[in-house]
Amino acid sequence: MPPPLLVDTPGGKQNINCVSTKGAFRLIQSIPSKKAEPFKQWLAQVGYERVQEIENPEIAQKRMKEFYKAKGYSEDWIEKRVRGIAIRDELTDEWKKRGVETDKEYSILTAEISKATFGITPSEYQKLRGLKKENLRDHMNDLEFIFTMLGERVTTEITRTKDAQEFDECEVAAKEGGEVAGNARKDAEKRIGKSIISDENYLEGNEKEKRKRLLNLNKGK
């Protein structure tokens, strides 16, 4: 058990015992009580499923699709989400090959693409949407997805073509890739007549559209 952390509480500063998710799982495994057996069985099942996914990535993809479908996402949205993950993985693999190592560097490069594409960073996008720990991409609409994928895919191509090495050169490629997507977004907004950047998450917007269509149907009766 790690040492207690000094935390500000309504009653003043107090020592609080904390444990990470990994530590909590290890703690559960060490409990000798029969009451802990269901949790141990669950951990064993999760571990088994993880091994299956490593051996056959298609299983992981299928489970992910089922997860999103259960949350109310449409089949079309799920397909874009899966494609977006593949494009993102290809880009991060390219960065890794070229000497980008730390999580902070990955975050900075991602922010550069987002700034050039949408004019705001992912953290600013999260604030706009009122999100905290939720994954921003799980709340994007179709067009936001498309331009995000465009920025990252073009960045991958520029990185390869220019043979960008280490963080600084990859950062230049990220800005250029984002600019391509940003210019396309601005042109699309001119033609559509409204901003593509939204403060609604995907599911909320979808529910509003469903209610609107239902209302119109009822009016027509």
C-alpha positions in Angstrom: 0.0 0.0 0.0 1.5 3.4 -1.0 1.9 6.1 1.7 -1.1 8.3 2.4 -1.5 11.5 0.4 -2.2 14.9 2.0 -5.4 16.1 0.5 -7.5 19.3 1.0 -11.0 18.4 2.4 -13.9 20.4 3.8 -12.5 19.6 7.2 -9.0 20.7 6.4 -5.9 18.9 5.1 -6.1 15.2 5.9 -4.0 12.1 5.0 -6.0 9.9 2.6 -5.1 6.4 1.6 -5.2 6.1 -2.2 -4.7 3.3 -4.6 -4.4 3.1 -8.4 -6.7 1.0 -10.6 -3.9 -1.5 -11.0 -3.3 -1.5 -7.3 -7.0 -2.0 -6.6 -7.0 -5.1 -8.8 -4.0 -6.5 -7.1 -5.6 -5.8 -3.7 -8.8 -7.7 -4.8 -6.7 -10.7 -5.9 -5.0 -10.9 -2.5 -8.2 -10.9 -0.4 -8.7 -14.5 1.0 -12.5 -14.0 1.6 -15.0 -16.0 -0.5 -16.9 -12.7 -0.9 -14.1 -11.5 -3.2 -14.5 -14.6 -5.5 -16.9 -12.9 -8.0 -14.4 -10.0 -8.5 -11.6 -12.5 -9.0 -13.7 -14.4 -11.6 -14.4 -11.1 -13.3 -10.7 -10.2 -13.4 -9.9 -13.7 -14.8 -12.5 -13.2 -17.5 -11.2 -9.8 -18.5 -7.7 -11.1 -18.6 -8.8 -14.0 -20.8 -10.6 -11.6 -23.2 -7.5 -9.4 -23.4 -5.4 -12.4 -24.4 -8.0 -13.3 -27.1 -7.8 -9.7 -28.4 -4.0 -9.8 -28.6 -4.2 -13.1 -30.6 -7.0 -11.9 -32.8 -7.4 -8.1 -33.1 -10.8 -8.5 -34.9 -12.3 -9.7 -31.6 -11.3 -6.4 -30.0 -12.8 -4.5 -32.8 -16.1 -6.4 -32.6 -16.3 -5.9 -28.8 -15.6 -2.2 -29.3 -18.5 -1.9 -31.9 -20.8 -3.7 -29.5 -19.8 -1.3 -26.7 -20.6 1.8 -28.8 -23.9 0.2 -30.1 -25.0 -0.4 -26.6 -24.4 3.3 -25.8 -26.7 4.3 -28.6 -24.3 5.2 -31.4 -25.4 4.5 -35.0 -23.8 1.9 -37.2 -22.5 4.7 -39.5 -20.9 6.6 -36.6 -19.3 3.5 -35.3 -17.7 2.7 -38.7 -16.2 6.2 -38.8 -15.0 5.8 -35.2 -13.3 2.5 -36.0 -11.7 4.1 -39.2 -10.6 7.1 -37.1 -8.8 4.8 -34.6 -7.0 3.0 -37.5 -5.8 6.4 -38.9 -4.8 7.6 -35.5 -2.8 4.4 -34.8 -1.0 4.7 -38.1 0.1 8.2 -37.3 1.2 7.5 -33.7 3.2 4.4 -35.0 4.9 6.7 -37.5 5.8 9.2 -34.7 7.1 6.4 -32.6 9.4 5.2 -35.4 10.8 8.7 -35.7 11.8 9.3 -32.1 8.6 10.8 -30.6 8.5 9.1 -27.2 6.7 10.8 -24.3 3.0 11.2 -23.8 3.5 14.9 -23.5 5.1 15.0 -27.0 2.2 13.0 -28.4 -0.3 15.5 -26.8 1.5 18.5 -28.2 1.6 17.1 -31.7 -2.1 16.2 -31.5 -2.9 19.7 -30.3 -1.0 21.2 -33.2 -3.1 19.2 -35.7 -6.3 20.2 -33.9 -5.4 23.9 -33.7 -4.6 24.0 -37.4 -7.8 22.0 -38.3 -10.4 23.6 -36.0 -8.6 26.6 -34.5 -8.7 25.1 -31.0 -6.8 22.4 -29.1 -8.5 19.2 -27.9 -8.6 20.5 -24.3 -10.3 23.7 -25.4 -12.7 21.5 -27.5 -13.5 19.5 -24.3 -14.3 22.7 -22.4 -16.5 23.9 -25.2 -18.4 20.7 -24.9 -18.5 20.6 -21.1 -16.5 17.4 -21.0 -14.2 16.4 -18.2 -12.6 12.9 -18.5 -14.8 11.8 -21.4 -13.0 11.0 -24.7 -13.6 14.0 -27.0 -13.8 11.8 -30.1 -16.7 9.9 -28.6 -18.7 13.2 -28.8 -17.8 14.3 -32.4 -20.3 14.5 -35.2 -19.7 13.2 -38.7 -18.1 16.3 -40.1 -15.8 16.8 -37.1 -14.7 13.2 -37.5 -14.0 13.6 -41.2 -11.8 16.7 -40.8 -10.0 15.1 -37.8 -9.2 12.0 -39.9 -8.2 14.2 -42.8 -5.7 16.2 -40.7 -4.2 13.1 -39.2 -4.0 11.2 -42.4 -2.3 14.0 -44.3 0.1 14.5 -41.4 1.1 10.8 -41.7 1.8 11.3 -45.4 3.7 14.5 -44.9 5.8 12.9 -42.1 6.7 10.0 -44.4 7.3 12.1 -47.6 9.6 14.6 -45.8 11.1 11.8 -43.7 10.5 13.9 -40.6 12.7 12.9 -37.7 12.4 13.6 -33.9 9.9 15.8 -32.3 10.7 19.2 -34.0 10.4 18.0 -37.5 7.2 15.9 -36.7 5.7 19.1 -35.2 6.2 20.9 -38.5 4.5 18.1 -40.3 1.6 18.1 -37.8 1.0 21.8 -38.4 1.1 21.3 -42.2 -1.3 18.3 -42.1 -3.7 20.2 -39.8 -3.6 23.3 -42.2 -4.7 21.1 -45.1 -7.7 19.9 -43.1 -8.3 23.4 -41.7 -8.5 25.0 -45.2 -10.9 22.3 -46.3 -13.0 22.9 -43.2 -13.2 26.6 -43.8 -14.2 26.1 -47.4 -16.9 23.6 -46.3 -18.2 26.1 -43.8 -18.5 28.8 -46.4 -20.5 26.5 -48.7 -22.7 25.1 -45.9 -23.2 28.4 -44.3 -22.5 27.5 -40.7 -19.7 26.4 -38.4 -18.7 22.7 -38.3 -17.4 23.1 -34.7 -20.2 22.2 -32.3 -20.7 22.4 -28.6 -23.1 19.4 -28.6 -21.9 15.9 -28.1 -22.9 13.4 -30.7 -25.5 11.5 -28.7 -27.2 14.6 -27.4 -27.5 16.1 -31.0 -28.7 12.8 -32.3 -31.5 12.6 -29.6 -32.6 16.2 -30.4 -32.8 15.3 -34.1 -34.9 12.2 -33.3 -37.2 14.2 -31.1 -37.6 16.8 -33.9 -38.4 14.2 -36.5 -40.9 12.6 -34.2 -42.6 15.9 -33.5 -42.8 16.7 -37.2 -44.4 13.3 -37.8 -46.9 13.8 -35.1 -47.8 17.2 -36.6 -48.4 15.6 -39.9 -51.0 13.2 -38.5 
